[in-house]
Structures are given as structure tokens and as C-alpha cells.
Amino acid sequence: MGRTVFVREDDHCFVEVPDSTEVVDCPAEANDSAYDNCDAQIVLDGSGDKCFCVSGRGNPRPMPRPVPCPASAKK
């Protein structure tokens, strides 16, 4: 079963499992320098031309901000 792999601020990767997280090997794509500009989730816009860093932290949550797109988004 495929799971979303998240990259922590300390460059370690994890997946969500029931009631916790599990550290996993980071996929090669996670080494893309685009992820150095966002410590949350990078989202590609509908046209596929722009990427945004979307953070779930803070109250209120910060607005998405433009970031470079990872190379894998340009496929």
C-alpha cells in the first residue's frame, strides 16, 4: 500500500501510522533542493507552473507562499 512520505525539518523522513509516525528511508526525490525552502508540504497549482509551501502550523495558519518547484513536478 502506498503511503505519503513526509520530510521533517531535520531531513529525516517518516510516514503516518495509526496513532504515531514511523521513520523511513527518504526517497531520492526528497533530496531535491526545493524541499530546503519549505518545511511543510509543497503543493503544485492547477496549471502545473507554480508551487506553494502550505503549512498546517500556527493559529491562524499562514497563507501558502511561493517556492521553487521540485524537479519531479516538471514531468
URFENWO-V431330 format. One record per residue. N is the residue number from 1. SS is DSSP state (@ for helix, = for strand, . for the rest). PHI is phi in whole degrees, 0 to 359 (NA if undefined). PSI is psi as a letter, one per 20 degrees, with the letter a starting at -180 (* if undefined). Layout:
# URFENWO-V431330
n->(N	N)
ss->(SS	SS)
phi->(PHI	PHI)
psi->(PSI	PSI)
This chain:
# URFENWO-V431330
n->(1	2	3	4	5	6	7	8	9	10	11	12	13	14	15	16	17	18	19	20	21	22	23	24	25	26	27	28	29	30	31	32	33	34	35	36	37	38	39	40	41	42	43	44	45	46	47	48	49	50	51	52	53	54	55	56	57	58	59	60	61	62	63	64	65	66	67	68	69	70	71	72	73	74	75)
ss->(.	.	.	.	.	=	=	.	.	.	.	.	=	=	=	=	=	.	.	=	=	=	=	=	.	.	.	@	@	@	@	.	@	@	@	@	@	.	.	.	=	=	=	=	.	.	.	.	.	.	=	=	=	=	.	.	.	.	.	.	.	.	.	.	=	=	=	.	.	.	@	@	@	@	.)
phi->(NA	286	228	286	261	254	251	283	301	270	68	265	253	209	237	272	235	309	68	191	230	229	289	226	294	284	290	304	299	289	277	299	297	302	285	286	264	211	259	231	244	266	242	271	289	300	279	81	258	228	237	224	269	245	250	265	266	104	220	284	296	292	291	303	237	296	219	298	279	293	302	295	284	268	278)
psi->(p	q	q	p	p	q	p	r	h	j	j	q	q	r	q	p	r	p	j	a	r	p	p	r	p	p	q	h	h	i	i	p	i	h	i	i	i	p	j	c	p	p	p	p	r	h	i	j	h	q	q	q	p	o	p	j	q	q	o	q	p	q	q	q	q	p	r	q	q	q	h	h	i	j	*)
